[in-house]
Amino acid sequence: MTGLEDHDFDEALSRRELENFIPDRIFDAHAHLYRRDFFRGSVPDLVTKYPKMGLDQFRHSIGKIIPNRHIRGGLFFGWPDPEIDIEANNDFVRDQVEHDPSSRAQMLITPEMDPEFVRERVKRDGFSGLKCYHVYAGKGPTFNATIPSYLPEAHVRIAHDEGLSITLHMVRPRAIADPENQGTIRAWAAKYPNARFILAHAARGFNPYHTIEGIGSLKGLNNIWCDTSAVTEGGAFEAIVRTLGVERLLYGSDSPVSLIRGRCVAIADSFLWLSEANTKFTVPYGNLHPALVGFESLRVLKLACLNLGLSDSQVEKIFWQNAAELYGLE
């Protein structure tokens, strides 16, 4: 399909399935801002395709997924990559967000950063939180990294002292069903109640059975939220709402990952990303054209809300009110 046909396809799909579901006010709790020239080595394919992702580019790209809606604000952070200039990316995110009262920025951190440097930078630049990532754990393979190897407890203490959020993309094969992940998150959430943990990707529920199995370990903790970003399988959102409450789920797009065509599917005890890069979308029974990941995730969220019997006001909590209360938005 051509780009124009892609646009028509996306808009028709969104209008048909999402127009009567998505509220007017939207806060995106998980989105990356960056520029290609921040990368000092190899550049991810998505960054090559979208070489600049500032607020203007972000709003334009989200319009491909959610037409006729105004994104009121978002939680933005850099692109976590070993090859990126973290300081330059943090400066860029700060500059993009500082004049938008409905948006917040998180500081991209590495475990080697001195805690007092983190505190000073957060105060100086007005960051509302911290963004850690497993690629900075140091020891490979980092997909099996423990949380403290890329989020030191000393950084969590700073988040507690300053009332910061922490967006945590946990890893290890079974995500929140992993006892070590459960133990770390529960211990730190209890010990540092002013730190606000946002568990990315529905507590890394790319395989929803992991979230379904493990989310109960976090019940009763009042400083834990989960975002919906890039999750395209049903089950994880429902488990979070049933266990932690609708007040603990935040809409997130994971832009620009939301612009990939394809989806992530659960397979046995893991998951597989299907995209045009690794999948030939041809079938004998019709025209198979993959949708954007951001659309697929919203479709799953809609299904979860229907299955849970949520009211319009509860849906509005997920898209706006929960984040507004978390970050003191008007």
C-alpha positions as CSV (number, residue, x, y, z in Angstrom):
1,M,0.0,0.0,0.0
2,T,1.1,3.6,-0.6
3,G,1.4,6.1,2.3
4,L,-2.0,7.7,1.3
5,E,-3.6,4.3,1.3
6,D,-2.0,3.6,4.7
7,H,-3.5,6.9,6.0
8,D,-7.0,6.0,4.7
9,F,-6.7,2.5,6.2
10,D,-5.6,3.8,9.6
11,E,-8.2,6.5,9.8
12,A,-11.1,4.3,8.7
13,L,-10.1,1.6,11.3
14,S,-9.7,4.1,14.1
15,R,-13.0,5.9,13.3
16,R,-14.9,2.6,13.2
17,E,-13.5,1.0,16.3
18,L,-12.3,3.8,18.6
19,E,-14.3,6.9,17.8
20,N,-16.9,6.2,20.5
21,F,-14.5,4.9,23.0
22,I,-11.6,7.4,23.5
23,P,-12.5,10.4,25.6
24,D,-11.8,14.0,24.6
25,R,-9.0,14.5,27.2
26,I,-5.9,12.3,26.8
27,F,-2.6,12.1,28.7
28,D,0.0,9.8,27.2
29,A,2.0,8.4,30.1
30,H,4.7,6.7,28.0
31,A,6.4,8.4,25.0
32,H,10.0,8.9,23.8
33,L,11.5,12.2,22.5
34,Y,14.9,12.3,20.8
35,R,16.9,13.3,17.8
36,R,18.9,11.1,15.5
37,D,22.1,13.1,16.0
38,F,22.1,12.1,19.7
39,F,23.2,8.6,18.7
40,R,27.0,8.1,18.7
41,G,27.0,4.7,17.0
42,S,24.4,2.4,15.4
43,V,20.9,3.9,15.1
44,P,17.7,1.9,15.7
45,D,15.5,1.4,12.6
46,L,12.7,3.4,14.2
47,V,15.0,6.3,14.8
48,T,16.2,6.2,11.2
49,K,12.5,6.3,10.0
50,Y,11.6,9.0,12.5
51,P,14.8,11.0,13.0
52,K,13.3,13.7,15.1
53,M,10.6,13.1,17.7
54,G,9.8,16.4,19.5
55,L,6.4,17.4,20.8
56,D,5.2,18.6,17.4
57,Q,6.2,15.3,15.7
58,F,4.7,13.3,18.6
59,R,1.4,15.0,18.4
60,H,1.3,14.5,14.6
61,S,2.2,10.8,14.9
62,I,-0.5,10.2,17.6
63,G,-3.0,11.7,15.2
64,K,-2.4,8.8,12.9
65,I,-3.7,6.5,15.7
66,I,-6.3,8.7,17.3
67,P,-7.7,11.2,14.8
68,N,-9.9,14.0,16.0
69,R,-8.6,14.0,19.5
70,H,-6.3,16.5,21.2
71,I,-3.5,15.0,23.4
72,R,-3.6,17.3,26.3
73,G,-0.2,16.2,27.6
74,G,2.1,13.4,28.3
75,L,5.0,11.9,30.3
76,F,8.1,12.1,28.1
77,F,11.6,10.7,28.3
78,G,14.5,10.0,26.1
79,W,15.4,7.0,24.0
80,P,17.2,4.5,26.3
81,D,20.1,3.1,24.3
82,P,23.8,2.4,25.0
83,E,24.8,4.5,22.0
84,I,22.9,7.7,22.9
85,D,24.2,10.9,24.4
86,I,22.1,10.8,27.5
87,E,22.8,14.4,28.6
88,A,21.9,15.8,25.2
89,N,18.7,13.7,25.1
90,N,17.7,14.8,28.6
91,D,18.3,18.4,27.7
92,F,16.1,18.0,24.6
93,V,13.2,16.4,26.6
94,R,13.4,19.2,29.2
95,D,13.3,21.9,26.5
96,Q,10.4,20.3,24.7
97,V,8.3,19.9,27.8
98,E,9.1,23.0,30.0
99,H,6.5,25.3,28.3
100,D,3.7,22.7,28.2
101,P,1.9,22.9,31.6
102,S,0.0,19.6,30.8
103,S,3.1,17.6,30.2
104,R,5.9,16.2,32.4
105,A,9.4,15.0,31.8
106,Q,11.4,12.1,33.2
107,M,15.2,12.1,33.4
108,L,16.9,9.2,31.6
109,I,19.3,7.7,34.2
110,T,22.1,5.0,34.3
111,P,23.1,3.1,37.4
112,E,26.5,4.8,37.4
113,M,25.1,8.2,38.0
114,D,25.8,9.7,41.4
115,P,22.5,9.9,43.4
116,E,23.3,13.5,44.4
117,F,23.9,14.4,40.7
118,V,20.5,12.9,39.9
119,R,18.9,15.0,42.7
120,E,20.6,18.2,41.5
121,R,19.7,17.6,37.9
122,V,16.1,16.9,38.7
123,K,15.8,20.1,40.7
124,R,17.6,22.2,38.2
125,D,15.7,21.1,35.2
126,G,12.3,20.4,36.6
127,F,12.1,16.7,35.9
128,S,9.1,15.0,37.5
129,G,10.6,11.5,37.5
130,L,13.3,9.0,36.5
131,K,13.5,6.6,33.5
132,C,15.7,3.6,33.9
133,Y,16.3,0.8,31.4
134,H,17.8,-2.6,31.4
135,V,20.4,-1.9,28.6
136,Y,22.4,0.0,31.2
137,A,22.7,-3.0,33.5
138,G,26.2,-3.7,32.3
139,K,26.2,-7.4,32.5
140,G,24.7,-9.4,29.6
141,P,22.3,-10.6,28.6
142,T,20.5,-7.6,30.1
143,F,17.1,-9.1,29.3
144,N,17.7,-11.2,32.3
145,A,18.9,-8.3,34.5
146,T,17.6,-7.8,38.1
147,I,16.0,-4.5,38.8
148,P,18.8,-3.2,41.1
149,S,21.4,-3.7,38.4
150,Y,19.8,-0.9,36.4
151,L,17.8,1.0,39.1
152,P,20.0,1.3,42.2
153,E,18.2,1.7,45.5
154,A,20.0,5.0,46.0
155,H,18.1,6.4,43.0
156,V,14.9,5.1,44.4
157,R,15.7,6.9,47.7
158,I,16.1,10.2,45.7
159,A,12.7,9.6,44.1
160,H,11.3,9.1,47.6
161,D,12.9,12.3,48.9
162,E,11.8,14.4,45.9
163,G,8.4,12.8,45.2
164,L,9.4,11.5,41.8
165,S,7.9,8.9,39.5
166,I,9.9,6.1,38.2
167,T,9.0,4.4,34.9
168,L,10.2,0.8,35.3
169,H,10.4,-1.6,32.3
170,M,11.2,-4.7,34.2
171,V,12.8,-7.7,32.4
172,R,13.6,-11.3,33.2
173,P,11.7,-14.0,31.3
174,R,8.5,-14.0,33.4
175,A,8.3,-10.3,34.2
176,I,6.1,-9.6,37.2
177,A,5.5,-13.3,37.7
178,D,9.2,-13.5,38.6
179,P,9.7,-13.8,42.4
180,E,12.8,-11.6,42.3
181,N,11.0,-8.8,40.5
182,Q,8.1,-9.1,42.8
183,G,10.2,-8.9,45.9
184,T,12.2,-5.9,44.8
185,I,9.2,-3.9,43.7
186,R,7.2,-4.7,46.8
187,A,10.1,-4.0,49.2
188,W,11.0,-0.7,47.6
189,A,7.4,0.5,47.2
190,A,6.9,-0.1,50.9
191,K,10.2,1.3,52.0
192,Y,10.0,4.5,49.8
193,P,6.3,5.4,49.8
194,N,6.9,8.8,48.2
195,A,8.4,7.2,45.1
196,R,5.8,6.6,42.5
197,F,6.4,3.4,40.5
198,I,4.9,3.2,37.0
199,L,5.3,-0.3,35.7
200,A,5.6,0.0,31.9
201,H,3.7,-2.2,29.4
202,A,1.1,-3.4,32.0
203,A,3.9,-4.7,34.3
204,R,5.6,-6.0,31.1
205,G,2.5,-7.9,30.2
206,F,3.5,-8.6,26.6
207,N,2.6,-12.1,27.7
208,P,-0.6,-11.3,29.7
209,Y,-0.4,-14.5,31.7
210,H,2.7,-13.1,33.5
211,T,0.7,-10.1,34.7
212,I,-2.3,-12.2,35.5
213,E,-0.2,-14.5,37.6
214,G,2.0,-11.9,39.3
215,I,0.1,-8.6,39.8
216,G,-1.5,-9.8,43.0
217,S,1.9,-9.6,44.7
218,L,1.6,-5.8,44.5
219,K,-1.9,-5.6,46.0
220,G,-2.2,-3.0,48.8
221,L,0.6,-0.8,47.7
222,N,-0.6,2.8,47.0
223,N,2.4,4.1,45.1
224,I,2.2,1.7,42.1
225,W,0.7,2.4,38.7
226,C,0.9,0.5,35.4
227,D,0.8,2.0,31.9
228,T,-0.8,0.4,28.8
229,S,2.0,1.1,26.3
230,A,2.4,-1.3,23.4
231,V,0.5,-4.2,25.0
232,T,-1.5,-5.9,22.2
233,E,-2.8,-9.0,24.0
234,G,-5.9,-9.1,26.2
235,G,-5.8,-10.0,29.8
236,A,-3.2,-7.9,31.5
237,F,-5.3,-4.7,31.7
238,E,-8.2,-6.6,33.2
239,A,-5.9,-8.2,35.8
240,I,-4.5,-4.8,36.8
241,V,-7.9,-3.1,37.2
242,R,-9.4,-6.1,39.1
243,T,-6.4,-6.3,41.4
244,L,-5.1,-2.8,41.9
245,G,-8.1,-0.7,40.8
246,V,-9.0,1.4,37.8
247,E,-7.2,4.3,39.4
248,R,-3.9,2.5,38.8
249,L,-4.0,2.2,35.1
250,L,-2.6,4.9,32.8
251,Y,-2.9,5.1,29.0
252,G,0.5,5.2,27.2
253,S,1.4,4.9,23.6
254,D,5.1,4.1,23.6
255,S,5.6,6.5,20.7
256,P,7.2,5.9,18.3
257,V,6.9,2.1,18.9
258,S,3.2,2.8,18.4
259,L,3.9,3.5,14.7
260,I,5.2,0.0,13.9
261,R,2.8,-2.1,11.9
262,G,2.2,-5.4,13.6
263,R,1.6,-6.6,17.1
264,C,3.1,-8.5,20.0
265,V,1.6,-12.0,20.6
266,A,2.0,-14.3,23.6
267,I,3.5,-17.7,22.7
268,A,3.8,-20.3,25.5
269,D,5.7,-18.6,28.4
270,S,7.1,-15.8,26.3
271,F,6.1,-13.5,23.4
272,L,7.0,-12.6,19.8
273,W,6.9,-9.2,18.0
274,L,5.3,-9.6,14.6
275,S,6.2,-6.7,12.2
276,E,6.8,-6.1,8.5
277,A,10.5,-6.6,9.3
278,N,10.1,-10.3,10.2
279,T,6.7,-11.3,8.9
280,K,5.2,-11.7,5.4
281,F,1.7,-10.5,5.8
282,T,0.2,-12.5,2.9
283,V,-2.7,-14.9,3.2
284,P,-4.8,-16.8,0.7
285,Y,-8.1,-15.7,2.1
286,G,-8.0,-12.0,1.7
287,N,-6.1,-8.7,2.0
288,L,-4.1,-8.7,5.2
289,H,-2.8,-5.3,6.1
290,P,-1.3,-4.9,9.6
291,A,-2.5,-2.0,11.7
292,L,-0.3,0.2,13.8
293,V,0.8,-1.1,17.2
294,G,-0.7,1.9,18.9
295,F,-4.1,1.1,17.4
296,E,-3.8,-2.6,18.3
297,S,-3.1,-1.6,21.9
298,L,-6.1,0.8,22.1
299,R,-8.3,-2.0,20.7
300,V,-7.2,-4.3,23.5
301,L,-7.8,-1.5,26.0
302,K,-11.3,-1.0,24.7
303,L,-12.0,-4.7,24.9
304,A,-10.7,-4.8,28.5
305,C,-13.0,-1.9,29.5
306,L,-16.0,-3.7,27.9
307,N,-15.1,-6.9,29.7
308,L,-14.8,-5.1,33.0
309,G,-18.0,-3.1,32.5
310,L,-16.3,0.2,33.1
311,S,-18.3,3.4,33.0
312,D,-17.4,6.4,30.8
313,S,-16.0,8.1,33.9
314,Q,-13.8,5.2,34.7
315,V,-12.5,5.1,31.1
316,E,-11.8,8.8,31.5
317,K,-9.7,8.0,34.6
318,I,-7.4,5.7,32.5
319,F,-6.9,8.3,29.7
320,W,-6.7,11.5,31.8
321,Q,-7.8,11.7,35.4
322,N,-5.4,9.2,37.0
323,A,-2.4,11.0,35.4
324,A,-3.9,14.4,36.3
325,E,-4.0,13.4,40.0
326,L,-0.6,11.8,39.9
327,Y,1.1,14.8,38.4
328,G,-1.1,17.6,39.8
329,L,-2.5,18.7,36.4
330,E,-5.4,21.1,36.2
